[in-house]
């Protein structure tokens, strides 16, 4: 195990497991069994949707507790944590709602009547989801919800800097959602703070069919390096340098408001931070003055 330190004062306030490689092997084996079970079949989509709705209900009920835990663990303002919990509920309900219509066999019309074609949904298999520390639970749900809806068991690996709400998500799923064993496992540990090699084993495990990562470009390179020998599907959301493009007919009041939201939310530690503005020269001076005054007022 390793200590969890408060971002407020650096004091230890919790302790979580630092997974070993052998523990990850067991978890991947259970996930593979879930992927081969009737639960993962396209015909079971309504059951999986019901599980997501049950998880959404549980997160909604526990919103305040989860928000406080997110703030204690990740250091973000409580108001932002509450918004994040609401987004988690919305995501779970969204994928529960669309799964039955999206995940069904669909015939396609071809111009030649002698031929037929159809699209048959098939789960991608075991998913390893590696998530960052700035939106701990929301980033996790962004990956977990669609994967479970599609019948893909998930091994969720949250950042060791902020894992506690993801562990709570795992508990709620196990206790209230009717998922089979191995459908959702939360793998914790890895640097910084941890010494176990579970995280390394997870991203390079041959039993993982799809690797999804959100984080730094450096981390993304490590993920691709682990996937290349396995010729494995890998999804990367890396870094970010999100420009706002401001034309001369834009509402400068709206631009100013959204630029502030983008750069100051999450203390600017966000891939969509509006850290560049490309502004038409005719309104650049006025917008600069508006932004200066707005920043000084914070």
Steps between C-alpha positions, in 0.01 A plus 500: 500500500596865484395817678252752366601855590270797515572762233397759757768438762697193391379290791420131459126438519454164328679196363428298187623180344803496272416213268755238403540341157358169622187673632452664161531158334214372714287805422558470125407132516169585670435776249563257213245262652246782519572591137423141396180479706140565388523837675719634217274387216310754292177335614576601861516871428179579692643334810822700472302819451308425818831461685616841377173659612538340842854636523375847397239484777767404753735782393212751514413385852864521612579825319587705805717232659681435169546873442660549840726200445603628156590837648696347788689269265556711188493848654243651269236744628187332634281687250695344211482156659122524524478592133720201417271263690202631307687436177570142612128440551423649159763283328376178658140576406595610149677175412225297665246679281677468165648152540189298401455692173868524407602145594265309274536323169426736213447401136654715230347556158730431207447610139523140376210283618711187459705598803409563861683674783443557868683659793529272801622656828768309684669599824866598463602288799686583819571873539775655710408861578778723638375836625653827628480693826329824396148358453540167681149357502363676193786384278452149634127499426570637149676169431316257727145587391530438125722195552255330736208596275672321212574189708869568556636421847714785633816509707502861616840639598457846657785735573679418827464871580119471510354150520249514785180587312579237237526243779161616624360458148623142503333437833169645385513295183571180692231558760212642297531440127485126441821482300668158471835440661777654295279751316650796687822492698683802640877450487689745721864585551798585289722808528497754652481351846471133411765240446296212359522396136129442445455808280787396277358151469153629418596715202717224352268206578420285195153436642403868459328553163460877507708757688350844563717776648446863591803694618833640394672456165785328681256253652337447162832399350536239772152366422571470129832335577322239711232442236723476194631144561140385552364687195224611735235768454598805705315827557697803617384841621818695559605839626318781325560854385151630440479826311197729492459658157335841534362673191412868483126435527523299823338604825805607699310467828431132420857445382634649822272284714586175321871578490493540878306177546747317280820626659399526865285186539693223675772762558579480129605136536272375222557387142244750369650800680463807279867587523518652150274757340522571128323833471408720204724806516206743495370374838828386659561812708147510643499129580842524665373775728184302585707193587742703714217656699323167541814325622575775751147466638550135594 
